[in-house]
Amino acid sequence: MNALGSSLAANQQKLQILGQQYENAKARLAQLAAEMEKAKAGYQELYNAGYIRGSYILPWSLVLLREGGEENYKKVKEILAKAQKAPDMDPAKKSDLLMNFAVADYKLGNVDKALELMERLDQAGYPYEPWLKGACLIRVDEEREAEGIALLKYQLQ
């Protein structure tokens, strides 16, 4: 076999390996999607049973936010409103809850309400980094860059 033939054979072998890796990745993604649907069903079951805890509602809200859609954003606001008084709600979870609520508001077109909530996080003394990034990104997305820059400068003082 000449050099060209052995190089071609090596490349074909690499393509076969890549093809198998691709098929494995597709199978794993399908498995993860199925697991996610099971998790969502479990979250809904806990919620329907009246078991309200931030430990599962916060991850559930992220799943719904990532899936998108008006129904999911409304659901996020509903479940987070109930989770505010959950017995396991500590300051870190409360900050995440309010941030996710603000994102849902933003996605539903309530830009000013979302920004107001994020700014209230600062006034309440919550860690600023997550909501600051969100507030700046919303302002840039809404072509309100000057407000975003002013907020960033204020926080960096």
N, C-alpha and C positions, 0 to 999 in steps of 0.2 A: 504494500500500500504506500503510495507516495504521500508527501507532506500535505498536499491539498485534500486528499482522500481522508487522511486521519483527522485533519482539522474539521472537515465536514462531518465526520462521524462524531467527533467530540461535541460539536455544536448541536447535532441532532439529539445526542444524549442529554445535553443541558436543556434543550427545549422540552424533552419528555419529562425531565425532573420539574421544570417550571410549570408544565401543564398539570402534573400531579399535585404540585403545591397549590396551584390555582383551584383545582377541584376540591382539595382538602379545605381550603379557605372558604369556598362557597358552601360546603357542607357545614362547616363550623358556624358561619353566619346564619344559615338556616336554623341550626340548633339554637343559637343565641336568640334569634327572633322568636322561636317557639318558647324559650325560657322566659323571655320578656313578656310575652302574652300571658304566660302562667303567673308571673309576678304581678302583672297589672290586675289580673282576675283576683289574686290573693289580696292585693291592696283594697280593691273594691269590696271584697267580702268582709274584710276587717272594718272598713268604713261603714258599710251597711249594717253591721252588727253593733255599731255604736262605739267601737274601740278606737278612740282618738289619741294618737301618739305622734309626736313629731318625728320619731325614729323611723317611721315608714311613710308618713305623709310628705316629708321633705323630698326623699328620693322619688316618690311617686309624682310629685309636682314637677320635678326635673324631667322625668320621662314624658309627661304630658306637654311641657314646654318645648321639648326637642321634637316631638311629633308634630307640633303646630296645629293650626286650625282653630277657628273661633270657638267651637264647642270645648276643645281642650283648654283653651285659655280661660273660659268661663268656669270650667271645672276646677282649674287651679285656684282661682279666686275663692270658690266655694269651699274647697277642702282646707285651704290655708286659713280662711276666716275661722273655721271651726277649730283648727289646730292651735290657734293663738293661746288658748287656755289649757292646752294639754299638760298633764302633770310632769312630763319629761322635758318641757320647754325651758332650756337654759338660755343665757344671753347669746351664745354663739348660734344656737338654733333659731332664736328669735330674729337675729340679724339676717340669717339665710332666708327665713320665712318672709320677712318684709321685702327683701331683695327680689325673691321669686314673685311675690305679689306685685311689686312694681313692674317687673318684666311682663307679667301677664297684662297689667293695665296698659303698658306701652304697646304690646302686640295687638290689643283691642282698640288702639287708636287714642287712648287717653294719655297723651304725651305729658301734658302739664300735671296731671294727677300723679303719674309715675315719677316725674322729677320732684314734685313736692314731697312725696313719700321718701325718696332717697335723701333729700335735704333734711327731712325730719330725723332720719337716722343719725346724721351728723350732730344735730342739736341734742339728741338723746344720748350721745356719747358712744355710739356703736363704732367698732373699728371702721375706718373710712375707706380702706382700699377697695373692697368689692363694690360698694355702692358708688364710690367715686368713679371707678372705671365705667360702670354702667351709665351713670349720669353723663359722663363725657361722651361716651359712644352714642347715646341717644341724641345728644345735642348735635354731634357731627352728622349722624344719620338724618336728622331733621333740618340740616343746613343751618344750625345754630352754633357754628364753630366758636364764635366770639364768646358766647356764654360758657361753652365747655372749657375754653382756655382760661377764662376768668375764674371759673370754679377750681380748675387745677392750680392756678396761681394762689388762690385763697388757701387751699389745703396745704400748699408747700411752704407757706409763711412760717 
